[in-house]
Amino acid sequence: MKAWQYLILSAISLVSTVTSGFIVDQSLPVADRRLTTMSSGPSTGMNDANHAGAEHPFCSLPGDPSLILTTNVDLGDKKMDIMKSISKAMSAHTGKPESYIAVSIVDKAAVIFGGSDEPTALACMYSIGAIAMESNGKITSDVTDLLEPFGVKEDRIYINFFDVPRANVGWSRRTFAG
């Protein structure tokens, strides 16, 4: 599977998951939270008295912003510098610690935009919260500034932003929901 196909399928899968009608009952102690549909009540299957106040340590963390970028240009020996700059920009504009941020770039990929193989880039950013019009615009601007020296024009970059539920982000053998 090509990188761009993976990005599209990931985005479709994520949107399906986010909009599938599931909620987490936030009134329950974290250890007792279960996904439920909006039409059904919570079904914890756990004794609230035994777990009152229990919270998985990851549940208080702000979560994982990540950005996956695919471009058809060769970033050469500047690729790592660009990744580090994007990481710093994401931290600055989301308010999340850089130690939580992940960036991946696939360059020299087979990508077309508008039927043309002129320099282009496609990206998806995923985050638990911190997805907002103002920060999205600033991140887009910073990524554009970093890619323009490689011939990628501002009107040939798409970045899709996804606010991901805590239960849908895994890290260190668990999800951020616990």
matplotlib code that plots the C-alpha trace (Angstrom):
import matplotlib.pyplot as plt

x = [0.0, 1.3, 1.8, -0.9, -3.4, -2.6, -3.2, -6.6, -7.7, -6.5, -8.4, -11.6, -11.2, -10.7, -13.6, -15.8, -14.7, -15.1, -18.6, -19.9, -22.1, -20.0, -19.4, -17.5, -19.5, -17.2, -19.2, -17.8, -14.4, -11.8, -11.2, -15.0, -15.4, -16.6, -17.6, -21.4, -23.7, -25.5, -28.8, -27.8, -26.8, -23.4, -22.5, -19.4, -19.3, -17.3, -18.1, -17.9, -17.2, -14.0, -12.7, -13.8, -11.1, -9.0, -7.4, -4.9, -1.8, -2.1, -5.6, -4.3, -1.8, -2.8, -2.3, -0.4, -0.3, 1.2, 1.7, 2.2, 3.3, 3.9, 5.5, 6.8, 9.9, 13.3, 14.0, 17.5, 19.6, 17.1, 14.4, 15.3, 15.6, 12.1, 10.7, 12.2, 10.9, 7.4, 7.5, 8.4, 5.7, 3.1, 4.2, 4.0, 0.6, -1.1, 0.4, 1.4, 4.9, 7.2, 8.1, 4.5, 4.7, 5.5, 6.3, 6.8, 7.7, 7.8, 9.5, 10.1, 6.7, 4.4, 1.9, -0.3, -2.5, -5.0, -3.9, -0.3, 2.9, 4.3, 5.8, 3.0, 2.4, -0.4, -0.6, -2.8, -2.4, -4.1, -4.4, -6.4, -7.8, -5.9, -7.4, -8.8, -9.1, -6.4, -3.8, -4.5, -3.9, -0.6, 0.6, -0.4, 1.5, 4.6, 4.6, 4.1, 7.1, 9.3, 8.3, 8.3, 12.2, 11.7, 9.3, 6.0, 3.7, 1.2, -1.8, -0.4, -0.5, -3.4, -3.3, -6.2, -6.7, -8.4, -9.4, -9.2, -11.0, -8.6, -9.9, -8.7, -5.0, -2.8, 0.6, 2.7, 0.4, -2.8, -5.0, -5.0, -8.5, -7.0]
y = [0.0, 3.4, 6.0, 8.3, 5.4, 4.6, 8.2, 8.3, 5.0, 6.1, 9.3, 7.5, 5.0, 7.7, 9.8, 6.6, 5.9, 9.5, 9.8, 6.4, 7.5, 6.3, 8.3, 7.8, 8.4, 11.1, 11.0, 7.5, 7.0, 6.6, 2.9, 2.2, 4.1, 2.1, 3.1, 3.2, 4.2, 7.5, 5.6, 3.2, 3.8, 3.1, -0.4, -0.5, -4.1, -3.0, -2.2, 1.6, 1.3, -0.7, 1.8, 5.1, 7.7, 5.2, 6.7, 5.3, 7.6, 8.2, 9.6, 12.9, 13.3, 15.7, 13.1, 12.5, 15.0, 13.4, 14.6, 12.4, 14.2, 12.7, 14.7, 14.0, 16.2, 15.1, 16.8, 15.4, 16.1, 18.7, 16.1, 15.7, 19.5, 19.9, 17.2, 18.9, 22.3, 20.8, 19.2, 22.6, 24.4, 21.8, 22.2, 26.0, 26.1, 23.3, 24.1, 20.4, 19.4, 18.5, 15.2, 14.0, 15.0, 12.6, 13.6, 11.3, 12.5, 10.3, 12.2, 11.2, 9.6, 9.2, 11.9, 14.0, 17.0, 18.4, 15.8, 17.1, 15.7, 19.2, 19.5, 18.8, 17.6, 15.9, 15.6, 14.5, 15.7, 13.8, 15.1, 14.6, 18.1, 21.2, 21.0, 24.4, 26.9, 29.2, 26.6, 24.6, 27.7, 28.5, 24.9, 25.0, 28.2, 26.9, 23.7, 25.7, 27.9, 24.8, 23.2, 26.3, 26.2, 22.8, 24.1, 23.2, 26.1, 27.1, 26.1, 22.5, 21.5, 19.8, 19.2, 17.4, 17.9, 15.3, 15.6, 12.1, 10.7, 9.5, 6.0, 5.9, 6.7, 4.0, 4.5, 2.4, -0.7, 1.3, 4.0, 7.5, 6.6, 3.9]
z = [0.0, -0.9, 1.8, 0.5, 0.3, 4.0, 5.0, 3.2, 4.7, 8.2, 7.9, 6.8, 9.6, 12.2, 11.0, 11.1, 14.7, 15.9, 14.4, 15.2, 18.1, 21.0, 24.2, 27.4, 30.6, 32.2, 35.5, 36.3, 38.0, 35.2, 36.0, 35.5, 32.2, 29.3, 25.8, 25.4, 22.6, 23.0, 23.3, 26.0, 29.6, 31.1, 31.7, 33.8, 34.9, 37.9, 41.5, 41.9, 45.6, 44.9, 42.3, 43.7, 42.9, 40.9, 37.9, 35.5, 35.4, 31.6, 32.0, 33.3, 30.5, 27.7, 25.0, 21.8, 19.0, 15.9, 12.3, 9.3, 6.2, 2.7, -0.1, -3.5, -3.1, -1.9, 1.4, 1.5, 4.5, 5.7, 6.5, 10.2, 10.7, 9.1, 11.4, 14.5, 13.4, 12.9, 16.3, 17.9, 16.0, 17.1, 20.7, 20.4, 18.8, 20.8, 24.2, 24.5, 25.6, 22.8, 24.6, 23.6, 20.0, 17.1, 13.5, 10.5, 7.0, 3.9, 1.1, -2.5, -2.6, -5.6, -5.0, -7.3, -6.4, -8.8, -11.4, -11.4, -10.0, -9.3, -5.8, -3.2, 0.3, 2.2, 6.0, 8.8, 12.4, 15.2, 18.7, 21.9, 22.1, 20.9, 17.5, 16.8, 13.9, 15.2, 16.1, 12.9, 10.8, 12.5, 12.1, 8.4, 8.0, 9.7, 7.7, 4.5, 5.4, 5.9, 2.6, 0.3, -0.1, -1.7, -4.3, -2.6, -3.1, -0.4, -2.6, -3.0, 0.6, 2.4, 6.2, 7.8, 11.5, 13.7, 17.3, 18.6, 21.7, 24.5, 24.1, 20.5, 21.2, 22.5, 24.2, 26.5, 26.3, 27.1, 25.8, 27.3, 28.6, 30.8]

ax = plt.figure().add_subplot(projection="3d")
ax.plot(x, y, z, "-o")
ax.set_aspect("equal")
plt.show()
